[in-house]
Amino acid sequence: MKYAVTAGPSAVRRLAASKAFPRLAHLALRRTGLRPEHVAALCRARWPLRHLDLTQNDVRKAGCEALAEAAFA
């Protein structure tokens, strides 16, 4: 099931902290204004992600490091 939703940084933090969507496998957050701290919050979530699209976000080195250490990596 795919949904298209516009999400900003505060929504991403709430989503990552939520226990909703325990089987989330595909997440696309293109052009949502995410910064490295938001990417790190996503990486702390416990989803079985197979695909994460962060195209055109400000991921930077800190975000890349968080992604490399994520449980779904």
Secondary structure, 3 states (H helix, E strand, C coil): CCCCCCCCHHHHHHHHHCCCCCCCCEEECCCCCCCHHHHHHHHHCCCCCCEEECCCCCCHHHHHHHHHHCCCC
